[in-house]
């Protein structure tokens, strides 16, 4: 039997401004860039930044250190008013 997960309804939408209410980035404000419905996670610009080390593949490619935005759970953010930057439940 297949285990089908339903598409989770989110309280936030793509492009909205949100404020992080818990975790290491608590209090930061950013705009939603991507929504991952199956895992109920979102990617917010300049929030939950992770450093990745990329190994050199061949002689022409050098190794790199890049920073990327990792997803956070949608329950950790609330919608934020863009004019006054006030977050309401």
PDB file of N, CA, C and O in Angstrom:
ATOM      1  N   UNK A   1       0.835  -1.172   0.000  1.00  0.00           N
ATOM      2  CA  UNK A   1       0.000   0.000   0.000  1.00  0.00           C
ATOM      3  C   UNK A   1       0.889   1.248   0.000  1.00  0.00           C
ATOM      4  O   UNK A   1       1.891   1.311   0.713  1.00  0.00           O
ATOM      5  N   UNK A   2       0.511   2.219  -0.797  1.00  0.00           N
ATOM      6  CA  UNK A   2       1.284   3.440  -0.916  1.00  0.00           C
ATOM      7  C   UNK A   2       0.964   4.386   0.233  1.00  0.00           C
ATOM      8  O   UNK A   2      -0.185   4.494   0.661  1.00  0.00           O
ATOM      9  N   UNK A   3       1.978   5.058   0.720  1.00  0.00           N
ATOM     10  CA  UNK A   3       1.792   6.038   1.785  1.00  0.00           C
ATOM     11  C   UNK A   3       1.799   7.427   1.152  1.00  0.00           C
ATOM     12  O   UNK A   3       2.859   8.029   0.978  1.00  0.00           O
ATOM     13  N   UNK A   4       0.613   7.934   0.809  1.00  0.00           N
ATOM     14  CA  UNK A   4       0.505   9.239   0.170  1.00  0.00           C
ATOM     15  C   UNK A   4       0.308  10.321   1.219  1.00  0.00           C
ATOM     16  O   UNK A   4      -0.632  10.276   2.012  1.00  0.00           O
ATOM     17  N   UNK A   5       1.213  11.297   1.207  1.00  0.00           N
ATOM     18  CA  UNK A   5       1.044  12.444   2.087  1.00  0.00           C
ATOM     19  C   UNK A   5       0.275  13.513   1.325  1.00  0.00           C
ATOM     20  O   UNK A   5       0.542  13.761   0.149  1.00  0.00           O
ATOM     21  N   UNK A   6      -0.672  14.139   1.994  1.00  0.00           N
ATOM     22  CA  UNK A   6      -1.440  15.197   1.366  1.00  0.00           C
ATOM     23  C   UNK A   6      -0.631  16.488   1.381  1.00  0.00           C
ATOM     24  O   UNK A   6       0.261  16.677   2.209  1.00  0.00           O
ATOM     25  N   UNK A   7      -0.965  17.367   0.447  1.00  0.00           N
ATOM     26  CA  UNK A   7      -0.315  18.661   0.377  1.00  0.00           C
ATOM     27  C   UNK A   7      -0.735  19.480   1.593  1.00  0.00           C
ATOM     28  O   UNK A   7      -1.924  19.701   1.825  1.00  0.00           O
ATOM     29  N   UNK A   8       0.240  19.922   2.357  1.00  0.00           N
ATOM     30  CA  UNK A   8      -0.021  20.640   3.605  1.00  0.00           C
ATOM     31  C   UNK A   8      -0.375  22.095   3.305  1.00  0.00           C
ATOM     32  O   UNK A   8       0.338  22.768   2.560  1.00  0.00           O
ATOM     33  N   UNK A   9      -1.474  22.581   3.885  1.00  0.00           N
ATOM     34  CA  UNK A   9      -1.832  23.984   3.745  1.00  0.00           C
ATOM     35  C   UNK A   9      -0.945  24.815   4.662  1.00  0.00           C
ATOM     36  O   UNK A   9      -0.735  24.465   5.823  1.00  0.00           O
ATOM     37  N   UNK A  10      -0.434  25.903   4.138  1.00  0.00           N
ATOM     38  CA  UNK A  10       0.470  26.767   4.895  1.00  0.00           C
ATOM     39  C   UNK A  10      -0.256  28.057   5.274  1.00  0.00           C
ATOM     40  O   UNK A  10      -1.174  28.499   4.583  1.00  0.00           O
ATOM     41  N   UNK A  11       0.173  28.644   6.378  1.00  0.00           N
ATOM     42  CA  UNK A  11      -0.400  29.915   6.796  1.00  0.00           C
ATOM     43  C   UNK A  11       0.343  31.094   6.164  1.00  0.00           C
ATOM     44  O   UNK A  11      -0.038  32.248   6.360  1.00  0.00           O
ATOM     45  N   UNK A  12       1.397  30.804   5.411  1.00  0.00           N
ATOM     46  CA  UNK A  12       2.158  31.838   4.701  1.00  0.00           C
ATOM     47  C   UNK A  12       2.248  31.456   3.224  1.00  0.00           C
ATOM     48  O   UNK A  12       2.098  30.288   2.865  1.00  0.00           O
ATOM     49  N   UNK A  13       2.493  32.452   2.378  1.00  0.00           N
ATOM     50  CA  UNK A  13       2.569  32.217   0.938  1.00  0.00           C
ATOM     51  C   UNK A  13       3.890  32.756   0.396  1.00  0.00           C
ATOM     52  O   UNK A  13       4.611  33.492   1.070  1.00  0.00           O
ATOM     53  N   UNK A  14       4.177  32.371  -0.830  1.00  0.00           N
ATOM     54  CA  UNK A  14       5.406  32.779  -1.496  1.00  0.00           C
ATOM     55  C   UNK A  14       5.465  34.303  -1.646  1.00  0.00           C
ATOM     56  O   UNK A  14       4.482  34.922  -2.054  1.00  0.00           O
ATOM     57  N   UNK A  15       6.595  34.900  -1.325  1.00  0.00           N
ATOM     58  CA  UNK A  15       6.782  36.335  -1.492  1.00  0.00           C
ATOM     59  C   UNK A  15       6.373  37.171  -0.295  1.00  0.00           C
ATOM     60  O   UNK A  15       6.635  38.374  -0.277  1.00  0.00           O
ATOM     61  N   UNK A  16       5.735  36.572   0.709  1.00  0.00           N
ATOM     62  CA  UNK A  16       5.326  37.327   1.889  1.00  0.00           C
ATOM     63  C   UNK A  16       6.516  37.568   2.817  1.00  0.00           C
ATOM     64  O   UNK A  16       7.490  36.816   2.808  1.00  0.00           O
ATOM     65  N   UNK A  17       6.416  38.629   3.614  1.00  0.00           N
ATOM     66  CA  UNK A  17       7.451  38.947   4.588  1.00  0.00           C
ATOM     67  C   UNK A  17       7.083  38.297   5.911  1.00  0.00           C
ATOM     68  O   UNK A  17       5.960  38.448   6.392  1.00  0.00           O
ATOM     69  N   UNK A  18       8.036  37.570   6.503  1.00  0.00           N
ATOM     70  CA  UNK A  18       7.790  36.855   7.752  1.00  0.00           C
ATOM     71  C   UNK A  18       8.871  37.190   8.775  1.00  0.00           C
ATOM     72  O   UNK A  18       9.953  37.667   8.434  1.00  0.00           O
ATOM     73  N   UNK A  19       8.544  36.923  10.043  1.00  0.00           N
ATOM     74  CA  UNK A  19       9.479  37.125  11.146  1.00  0.00           C
ATOM     75  C   UNK A  19       9.683  35.786  11.841  1.00  0.00           C
ATOM     76  O   UNK A  19       8.716  35.075  12.116  1.00  0.00           O
ATOM     77  N   UNK A  20      10.939  35.437  12.127  1.00  0.00           N
ATOM     78  CA  UNK A  20      11.269  34.181  12.792  1.00  0.00           C
ATOM     79  C   UNK A  20      11.010  34.352  14.282  1.00  0.00           C
ATOM     80  O   UNK A  20      11.464  35.324  14.886  1.00  0.00           O
ATOM     81  N   UNK A  21      10.263  33.386  14.891  1.00  0.00           N
ATOM     82  CA  UNK A  21       9.903  33.510  16.305  1.00  0.00           C
ATOM     83  C   UNK A  21      10.651  32.537  17.204  1.00  0.00           C
ATOM     84  O   UNK A  21      10.548  32.635  18.426  1.00  0.00           O
ATOM     85  N   UNK A  22      11.410  31.589  16.623  1.00  0.00           N
ATOM     86  CA  UNK A  22      12.200  30.682  17.461  1.00  0.00           C
ATOM     87  C   UNK A  22      13.410  30.190  16.687  1.00  0.00           C
ATOM     88  O   UNK A  22      13.421  30.197  15.456  1.00  0.00           O
ATOM     89  N   UNK A  23      14.426  29.763  17.419  1.00  0.00           N
ATOM     90  CA  UNK A  23      15.637  29.249  16.799  1.00  0.00           C
ATOM     91  C   UNK A  23      16.767  30.252  16.833  1.00  0.00           C
ATOM     92  O   UNK A  23      16.669  31.294  17.479  1.00  0.00           O
ATOM     93  N   UNK A  24      17.848  29.928  16.128  1.00  0.00           N
ATOM     94  CA  UNK A  24      19.042  30.770  16.179  1.00  0.00           C
ATOM     95  C   UNK A  24      18.861  32.113  15.475  1.00  0.00           C
ATOM     96  O   UNK A  24      19.601  33.055  15.760  1.00  0.00           O
ATOM     97  N   UNK A  25      17.899  32.222  14.568  1.00  0.00           N
ATOM     98  CA  UNK A  25      17.643  33.468  13.845  1.00  0.00           C
ATOM     99  C   UNK A  25      16.417  34.206  14.383  1.00  0.00           C
ATOM    100  O   UNK A  25      15.762  34.938  13.641  1.00  0.00           O
ATOM    101  N   UNK A  26      16.107  34.021  15.652  1.00  0.00           N
ATOM    102  CA  UNK A  26      14.920  34.612  16.266  1.00  0.00           C
ATOM    103  C   UNK A  26      14.955  36.135  16.142  1.00  0.00           C
ATOM    104  O   UNK A  26      15.962  36.774  16.448  1.00  0.00           O
ATOM    105  N   UNK A  27      13.825  36.708  15.682  1.00  0.00           N
ATOM    106  CA  UNK A  27      13.698  38.148  15.556  1.00  0.00           C
ATOM    107  C   UNK A  27      14.046  38.693  14.179  1.00  0.00           C
ATOM    108  O   UNK A  27      13.770  39.861  13.902  1.00  0.00           O
ATOM    109  N   UNK A  28      14.639  37.895  13.316  1.00  0.00           N
ATOM    110  CA  UNK A  28      15.017  38.356  11.981  1.00  0.00           C
ATOM    111  C   UNK A  28      13.805  38.350  11.054  1.00  0.00           C
ATOM    112  O   UNK A  28      12.885  37.548  11.211  1.00  0.00           O
ATOM    113  N   UNK A  29      13.828  39.265  10.084  1.00  0.00           N
ATOM    114  CA  UNK A  29      12.732  39.420   9.135  1.00  0.00           C
ATOM    115  C   UNK A  29      13.262  39.158   7.730  1.00  0.00           C
ATOM    116  O   UNK A  29      14.346  39.620   7.374  1.00  0.00           O
ATOM    117  N   UNK A  30      12.488  38.410   6.927  1.00  0.00           N
ATOM    118  CA  UNK A  30      12.896  38.112   5.559  1.00  0.00           C
ATOM    119  C   UNK A  30      11.707  37.757   4.689  1.00  0.00           C
ATOM    120  O   UNK A  30      10.582  37.630   5.172  1.00  0.00           O
ATOM    121  N   UNK A  31      11.967  37.599   3.405  1.00  0.00           N
ATOM    122  CA  UNK A  31      10.931  37.288   2.421  1.00  0.00           C
ATOM    123  C   UNK A  31      11.032  35.815   2.028  1.00  0.00           C
ATOM    124  O   UNK A  31      12.134  35.291   1.861  1.00  0.00           O
ATOM    125  N   UNK A  32       9.885  35.147   1.880  1.00  0.00           N
ATOM    126  CA  UNK A  32       9.849  33.729   1.520  1.00  0.00           C
ATOM    127  C   UNK A  32      10.220  33.577   0.045  1.00  0.00           C
ATOM    128  O   UNK A  32       9.630  34.220  -0.823  1.00  0.00           O
ATOM    129  N   UNK A  33      11.220  32.708  -0.229  1.00  0.00           N
ATOM    130  CA  UNK A  33      11.658  32.481  -1.605  1.00  0.00           C
ATOM    131  C   UNK A  33      11.171  31.146  -2.156  1.00  0.00           C
ATOM    132  O   UNK A  33      11.002  31.008  -3.368  1.00  0.00           O
ATOM    133  N   UNK A  34      10.943  30.158  -1.286  1.00  0.00           N
ATOM    134  CA  UNK A  34      10.507  28.841  -1.748  1.00  0.00           C
ATOM    135  C   UNK A  34       9.706  28.156  -0.653  1.00  0.00           C
ATOM    136  O   UNK A  34       9.981  28.343   0.533  1.00  0.00           O
ATOM    137  N   UNK A  35       8.702  27.352  -1.053  1.00  0.00           N
ATOM    138  CA  UNK A  35       7.883  26.593  -0.113  1.00  0.00           C
ATOM    139  C   UNK A  35       8.001  25.113  -0.444  1.00  0.00           C
ATOM    140  O   UNK A  35       7.840  24.712  -1.597  1.00  0.00           O
ATOM    141  N   UNK A  36       8.284  24.299   0.576  1.00  0.00           N
ATOM    142  CA  UNK A  36       8.366  22.847   0.429  1.00  0.00           C
ATOM    143  C   UNK A  36       7.147  22.252   1.134  1.00  0.00           C
ATOM    144  O   UNK A  36       7.164  22.065   2.350  1.00  0.00           O
ATOM    145  N   UNK A  37       6.083  21.953   0.370  1.00  0.00           N
ATOM    146  CA  UNK A  37       4.803  21.551   0.953  1.00  0.00           C
ATOM    147  C   UNK A  37       4.861  20.205   1.661  1.00  0.00           C
ATOM    148  O   UNK A  37       4.265  20.056   2.728  1.00  0.00           O
ATOM    149  N   UNK A  38       5.554  19.226   1.107  1.00  0.00           N
ATOM    150  CA  UNK A  38       5.547  17.884   1.693  1.00  0.00           C
ATOM    151  C   UNK A  38       6.163  17.844   3.083  1.00  0.00           C
ATOM    152  O   UNK A  38       5.710  17.087   3.942  1.00  0.00           O
ATOM    153  N   UNK A  39       7.190  18.652   3.309  1.00  0.00           N
ATOM    154  CA  UNK A  39       7.850  18.651   4.617  1.00  0.00           C
ATOM    155  C   UNK A  39       7.415  19.826   5.489  1.00  0.00           C
ATOM    156  O   UNK A  39       7.928  19.982   6.597  1.00  0.00           O
ATOM    157  N   UNK A  40       6.484  20.653   5.022  1.00  0.00           N
ATOM    158  CA  UNK A  40       5.984  21.833   5.741  1.00  0.00           C
ATOM    159  C   UNK A  40       7.106  22.801   6.093  1.00  0.00           C
ATOM    160  O   UNK A  40       7.106  23.395   7.171  1.00  0.00           O
ATOM    161  N   UNK A  41       8.055  22.956   5.185  1.00  0.00           N
ATOM    162  CA  UNK A  41       9.180  23.857   5.430  1.00  0.00           C
ATOM    163  C   UNK A  41       9.195  24.958   4.383  1.00  0.00           C
ATOM    164  O   UNK A  41       8.619  24.827   3.303  1.00  0.00           O
ATOM    165  N   UNK A  42       9.877  26.057   4.735  1.00  0.00           N
ATOM    166  CA  UNK A  42      10.005  27.190   3.831  1.00  0.00           C
ATOM    167  C   UNK A  42      11.456  27.649   3.811  1.00  0.00           C
ATOM    168  O   UNK A  42      12.220  27.381   4.738  1.00  0.00           O
ATOM    169  N   UNK A  43      11.823  28.343   2.743  1.00  0.00           N
ATOM    170  CA  UNK A  43      13.149  28.949   2.646  1.00  0.00           C
ATOM    171  C   UNK A  43      12.948  30.456   2.632  1.00  0.00           C
ATOM    172  O   UNK A  43      12.233  30.992   1.785  1.00  0.00           O
ATOM    173  N   UNK A  44      13.590  31.136   3.585  1.00  0.00           N
ATOM    174  CA  UNK A  44      13.480  32.580   3.735  1.00  0.00           C
ATOM    175  C   UNK A  44      14.841  33.186   3.414  1.00  0.00           C
ATOM    176  O   UNK A  44      15.871  32.674   3.851  1.00  0.00           O
ATOM    177  N   UNK A  45      14.845  34.282   2.645  1.00  0.00           N
ATOM    178  CA  UNK A  45      16.129  34.857   2.246  1.00  0.00           C
ATOM    179  C   UNK A  45      16.870  35.442   3.452  1.00  0.00           C
ATOM    180  O   UNK A  45      16.285  36.134   4.285  1.00  0.00           O
ATOM    181  N   UNK A  46      18.165  35.146   3.521  1.00  0.00           N
ATOM    182  CA  UNK A  46      19.091  35.579   4.578  1.00  0.00           C
ATOM    183  C   UNK A  46      18.736  35.034   5.956  1.00  0.00           C
ATOM    184  O   UNK A  46      19.121  35.626   6.964  1.00  0.00           O
ATOM    185  N   UNK A  47      18.009  33.912   6.023  1.00  0.00           N
ATOM    186  CA  UNK A  47      17.680  33.254   7.286  1.00  0.00           C
ATOM    187  C   UNK A  47      18.189  31.819   7.209  1.00  0.00           C
ATOM    188  O   UNK A  47      18.101  31.187   6.157  1.00  0.00           O
ATOM    189  N   UNK A  48      18.721  31.301   8.316  1.00  0.00           N
ATOM    190  CA  UNK A  48      19.223  29.924   8.429  1.00  0.00           C
ATOM    191  C   UNK A  48      20.293  29.648   7.370  1.00  0.00           C
ATOM    192  O   UNK A  48      20.192  28.699   6.593  1.00  0.00           O
ATOM    193  N   UNK A  49      21.314  30.497   7.363  1.00  0.00           N
ATOM    194  CA  UNK A  49      22.400  30.387   6.387  1.00  0.00           C
ATOM    195  C   UNK A  49      23.370  29.294   6.826  1.00  0.00           C
ATOM    196  O   UNK A  49      23.768  29.234   7.989  1.00  0.00           O
ATOM    197  N   UNK A  50      23.745  28.431   5.885  1.00  0.00           N
ATOM    198  CA  UNK A  50      24.647  27.313   6.144  1.00  0.00           C
ATOM    199  C   UNK A  50      25.847  27.433   5.209  1.00  0.00           C
ATOM    200  O   UNK A  50      25.702  27.827   4.052  1.00  0.00           O
ATOM    201  N   UNK A  51      27.036  27.090   5.714  1.00  0.00           N
ATOM    202  CA  UNK A  51      28.248  27.116   4.906  1.00  0.00           C
ATOM    203  C   UNK A  51      28.532  25.720   4.386  1.00  0.00           C
ATOM    204  O   UNK A  51      28.564  24.760   5.156  1.00  0.00           O
ATOM    205  N   UNK A  52      28.740  25.603   3.075  1.00  0.00           N
ATOM    206  CA  UNK A  52      29.051  24.312   2.458  1.00  0.00           C
ATOM    207  C   UNK A  52      30.434  24.383   1.827  1.00  0.00           C
ATOM    208  O   UNK A  52      30.797  25.377   1.198  1.00  0.00           O
ATOM    209  N   UNK A  53      31.197  23.311   2.006  1.00  0.00           N
ATOM    210  CA  UNK A  53      32.519  23.186   1.405  1.00  0.00           C
ATOM    211  C   UNK A  53      32.397  22.260   0.205  1.00  0.00           C
ATOM    212  O   UNK A  53      31.965  21.115   0.340  1.00  0.00           O
ATOM    213  N   UNK A  54      32.776  22.751  -0.961  1.00  0.00           N
ATOM    214  CA  UNK A  54      32.695  21.962  -2.184  1.00  0.00           C
ATOM    215  C   UNK A  54      34.101  21.522  -2.562  1.00  0.00           C
ATOM    216  O   UNK A  54      35.007  22.342  -2.710  1.00  0.00           O
ATOM    217  N   UNK A  55      34.263  20.226  -2.713  1.00  0.00           N
ATOM    218  CA  UNK A  55      35.561  19.644  -3.035  1.00  0.00           C
ATOM    219  C   UNK A  55      35.885  19.849  -4.515  1.00  0.00           C
ATOM    220  O   UNK A  55      34.986  19.839  -5.356  1.00  0.00           O
ATOM    221  N   UNK A  56      37.160  20.033  -4.832  1.00  0.00           N
ATOM    222  CA  UNK A  56      37.591  20.177  -6.216  1.00  0.00           C
ATOM    223  C   UNK A  56      37.379  18.862  -6.956  1.00  0.00           C
ATOM    224  O   UNK A  56      37.752  17.803  -6.452  1.00  0.00           O
ATOM    225  N   UNK A  57      36.787  18.917  -8.142  1.00  0.00           N
ATOM    226  CA  UNK A  57      36.485  17.716  -8.908  1.00  0.00           C
ATOM    227  C   UNK A  57      37.635  17.305  -9.823  1.00  0.00           C
ATOM    228  O   UNK A  57      37.985  16.126  -9.879  1.00  0.00           O
ATOM    229  N   UNK A  58      38.222  18.251 -10.533  1.00  0.00           N
ATOM    230  CA  UNK A  58      39.327  17.970 -11.448  1.00  0.00           C
ATOM    231  C   UNK A  58      40.353  19.083 -11.306  1.00  0.00           C
ATOM    232  O   UNK A  58      40.234  19.940 -10.431  1.00  0.00           O
ATOM    233  N   UNK A  59      41.352  19.066 -12.164  1.00  0.00           N
ATOM    234  CA  UNK A  59      42.407  20.072 -12.086  1.00  0.00           C
ATOM    235  C   UNK A  59      41.892  21.480 -12.376  1.00  0.00           C
ATOM    236  O   UNK A  59      42.401  22.452 -11.817  1.00  0.00           O
ATOM    237  N   UNK A  60      40.889  21.595 -13.244  1.00  0.00           N
ATOM    238  CA  UNK A  60      40.396  22.921 -13.619  1.00  0.00           C
ATOM    239  C   UNK A  60      39.469  23.514 -12.559  1.00  0.00           C
ATOM    240  O   UNK A  60      39.407  24.736 -12.419  1.00  0.00           O
ATOM    241  N   UNK A  61      38.755  22.685 -11.818  1.00  0.00           N
ATOM    242  CA  UNK A  61      37.826  23.178 -10.803  1.00  0.00           C
ATOM    243  C   UNK A  61      38.514  23.247  -9.450  1.00  0.00           C
ATOM    244  O   UNK A  61      39.068  22.260  -8.967  1.00  0.00           O
ATOM    245  N   UNK A  62      38.471  24.417  -8.852  1.00  0.00           N
ATOM    246  CA  UNK A  62      39.009  24.574  -7.504  1.00  0.00           C
ATOM    247  C   UNK A  62      37.901  24.333  -6.493  1.00  0.00           C
ATOM    248  O   UNK A  62      36.718  24.460  -6.810  1.00  0.00           O
ATOM    249  N   UNK A  63      38.288  23.989  -5.286  1.00  0.00           N
ATOM    250  CA  UNK A  63      37.314  23.841  -4.220  1.00  0.00           C
ATOM    251  C   UNK A  63      36.759  25.201  -3.827  1.00  0.00           C
ATOM    252  O   UNK A  63      37.426  26.220  -4.002  1.00  0.00           O
ATOM    253  N   UNK A  64      35.553  25.220  -3.301  1.00  0.00           N
ATOM    254  CA  UNK A  64      34.899  26.475  -2.925  1.00  0.00           C
ATOM    255  C   UNK A  64      34.258  26.343  -1.557  1.00  0.00           C
ATOM    256  O   UNK A  64      33.997  25.242  -1.073  1.00  0.00           O
ATOM    257  N   UNK A  65      34.014  27.487  -0.949  1.00  0.00           N
ATOM    258  CA  UNK A  65      33.192  27.572   0.248  1.00  0.00           C
ATOM    259  C   UNK A  65      32.035  28.494  -0.112  1.00  0.00           C
ATOM    260  O   UNK A  65      32.241  29.669  -0.415  1.00  0.00           O
ATOM    261  N   UNK A  66      30.802  27.950  -0.078  1.00  0.00           N
ATOM    262  CA  UNK A  66      29.630  28.742  -0.430  1.00  0.00           C
ATOM    263  C   UNK A  66      28.663  28.784   0.748  1.00  0.00           C
ATOM    264  O   UNK A  66      28.692  27.913   1.618  1.00  0.00           O
ATOM    265  N   UNK A  67      27.812  29.800   0.767  1.00  0.00           N
ATOM    266  CA  UNK A  67      26.768  29.898   1.783  1.00  0.00           C
ATOM    267  C   UNK A  67      25.422  29.761   1.083  1.00  0.00           C
ATOM    268  O   UNK A  67      25.172  30.396   0.059  1.00  0.00           O
ATOM    269  N   UNK A  68      24.555  28.918   1.654  1.00  0.00           N
ATOM    270  CA  UNK A  68      23.219  28.717   1.096  1.00  0.00           C
ATOM    271  C   UNK A  68      22.186  28.836   2.210  1.00  0.00           C
ATOM    272  O   UNK A  68      22.505  28.681   3.389  1.00  0.00           O
ATOM    273  N   UNK A  69      20.951  29.110   1.822  1.00  0.00           N
ATOM    274  CA  UNK A  69      19.852  29.213   2.780  1.00  0.00           C
ATOM    275  C   UNK A  69      19.196  27.852   2.917  1.00  0.00           C
ATOM    276  O   UNK A  69      18.787  27.253   1.923  1.00  0.00           O
ATOM    277  N   UNK A  70      19.094  27.365   4.135  1.00  0.00           N
ATOM    278  CA  UNK A  70      18.491  26.069   4.405  1.00  0.00           C
ATOM    279  C   UNK A  70      17.038  26.274   4.832  1.00  0.00           C
ATOM    280  O   UNK A  70      16.697  27.336   5.352  1.00  0.00           O
ATOM    281  N   UNK A  71      16.174  25.269   4.620  1.00  0.00           N
ATOM    282  CA  UNK A  71      14.764  25.414   4.991  1.00  0.00           C
ATOM    283  C   UNK A  71      14.546  25.382   6.503  1.00  0.00           C
ATOM    284  O   UNK A  71      15.291  24.733   7.237  1.00  0.00           O
ATOM    285  N   UNK A  72      13.511  26.094   6.954  1.00  0.00           N
ATOM    286  CA  UNK A  72      13.068  26.046   8.350  1.00  0.00           C
ATOM    287  C   UNK A  72      11.595  25.658   8.355  1.00  0.00           C
ATOM    288  O   UNK A  72      10.901  25.826   7.352  1.00  0.00           O
ATOM    289  N   UNK A  73      11.122  25.145   9.475  1.00  0.00           N
ATOM    290  CA  UNK A  73       9.731  24.713   9.566  1.00  0.00           C
ATOM    291  C   UNK A  73       8.816  25.931   9.581  1.00  0.00           C
ATOM    292  O   UNK A  73       9.153  26.971  10.147  1.00  0.00           O
ATOM    293  N   UNK A  74       7.667  25.787   8.957  1.00  0.00           N
ATOM    294  CA  UNK A  74       6.749  26.921   8.814  1.00  0.00           C
ATOM    295  C   UNK A  74       6.150  27.367  10.144  1.00  0.00           C
ATOM    296  O   UNK A  74       5.661  28.492  10.247  1.00  0.00           O
ATOM    297  N   UNK A  75       6.179  26.507  11.168  1.00  0.00           N
ATOM    298  CA  UNK A  75       5.637  26.893  12.471  1.00  0.00           C
ATOM    299  C   UNK A  75       6.569  27.844  13.216  1.00  0.00           C
ATOM    300  O   UNK A  75       6.175  28.413  14.234  1.00  0.00           O
ATOM    301  N   UNK A  76       7.785  28.028  12.735  1.00  0.00           N
ATOM    302  CA  UNK A  76       8.751  28.911  13.391  1.00  0.00           C
ATOM    303  C   UNK A  76       8.661  30.353  12.916  1.00  0.00           C
ATOM    304  O   UNK A  76       9.426  31.199  13.378  1.00  0.00           O
ATOM    305  N   UNK A  77       7.733  30.653  11.996  1.00  0.00           N
ATOM    306  CA  UNK A  77       7.606  32.013  11.475  1.00  0.00           C
ATOM    307  C   UNK A  77       6.170  32.500  11.609  1.00  0.00           C
ATOM    308  O   UNK A  77       5.225  31.712  11.641  1.00  0.00           O
ATOM    309  N   UNK A  78       6.033  33.831  11.688  1.00  0.00           N
ATOM    310  CA  UNK A  78       4.709  34.449  11.652  1.00  0.00           C
ATOM    311  C   UNK A  78       4.734  35.557  10.609  1.00  0.00           C
ATOM    312  O   UNK A  78       5.784  36.121  10.301  1.00  0.00           O
ATOM    313  N   UNK A  79       3.565  35.852  10.078  1.00  0.00           N
ATOM    314  CA  UNK A  79       3.421  36.875   9.059  1.00  0.00           C
ATOM    315  C   UNK A  79       3.765  38.237   9.645  1.00  0.00           C
ATOM    316  O   UNK A  79       3.408  38.535  10.784  1.00  0.00           O
ATOM    317  N   UNK A  80       4.452  39.054   8.874  1.00  0.00           N
ATOM    318  CA  UNK A  80       4.919  40.347   9.355  1.00  0.00           C
ATOM    319  C   UNK A  80       4.360  41.451   8.467  1.00  0.00           C
ATOM    320  O   UNK A  80       4.302  41.301   7.247  1.00  0.00           O
ATOM    321  N   UNK A  81       3.949  42.559   9.077  1.00  0.00           N
ATOM    322  CA  UNK A  81       3.458  43.715   8.347  1.00  0.00           C
ATOM    323  C   UNK A  81       4.656  44.430   7.724  1.00  0.00           C
ATOM    324  O   UNK A  81       5.600  44.782   8.432  1.00  0.00           O
ATOM    325  N   UNK A  82       4.628  44.648   6.414  1.00  0.00           N
ATOM    326  CA  UNK A  82       5.784  45.232   5.728  1.00  0.00           C
ATOM    327  C   UNK A  82       5.949  46.722   6.010  1.00  0.00           C
ATOM    328  O   UNK A  82       7.071  47.226   5.971  1.00  0.00           O
ATOM    329  N   UNK A  83       4.879  47.428   6.288  1.00  0.00           N
ATOM    330  CA  UNK A  83       4.978  48.872   6.529  1.00  0.00           C
ATOM    331  C   UNK A  83       5.638  49.173   7.868  1.00  0.00           C
ATOM    332  O   UNK A  83       6.596  49.943   7.937  1.00  0.00           O
ATOM    333  N   UNK A  84       5.119  48.558   8.937  1.00  0.00           N
ATOM    334  CA  UNK A  84       5.606  48.869  10.281  1.00  0.00           C
ATOM    335  C   UNK A  84       6.559  47.825  10.831  1.00  0.00           C
ATOM    336  O   UNK A  84       7.122  48.012  11.910  1.00  0.00           O
ATOM    337  N   UNK A  85       6.751  46.717  10.105  1.00  0.00           N
ATOM    338  CA  UNK A  85       7.553  45.573  10.550  1.00  0.00           C
ATOM    339  C   UNK A  85       7.069  45.060  11.911  1.00  0.00           C
ATOM    340  O   UNK A  85       7.865  44.761  12.801  1.00  0.00           O
ATOM    341  N   UNK A  86       5.732  44.966  12.044  1.00  0.00           N
ATOM    342  CA  UNK A  86       5.109  44.436  13.253  1.00  0.00           C
ATOM    343  C   UNK A  86       4.544  43.065  12.917  1.00  0.00           C
ATOM    344  O   UNK A  86       3.842  42.902  11.920  1.00  0.00           O
ATOM    345  N   UNK A  87       4.852  42.081  13.754  1.00  0.00           N
ATOM    346  CA  UNK A  87       4.363  40.721  13.529  1.00  0.00           C
ATOM    347  C   UNK A  87       3.107  40.494  14.356  1.00  0.00           C
ATOM    348  O   UNK A  87       3.075  40.799  15.548  1.00  0.00           O
ATOM    349  N   UNK A  88       2.071  39.956  13.718  1.00  0.00           N
ATOM    350  CA  UNK A  88       0.810  39.652  14.397  1.00  0.00           C
ATOM    351  C   UNK A  88       0.490  38.186  14.242  1.00  0.00           C
ATOM    352  O   UNK A  88       0.825  37.577  13.226  1.00  0.00           O
ATOM    353  N   UNK A  89      -0.157  37.612  15.242  1.00  0.00           N
ATOM    354  CA  UNK A  89      -0.570  36.213  15.151  1.00  0.00           C
ATOM    355  C   UNK A  89      -1.875  36.092  14.408  1.00  0.00           C
ATOM    356  O   UNK A  89      -2.384  34.985  14.231  1.00  0.00           O
TER     357      UNK A  89
END
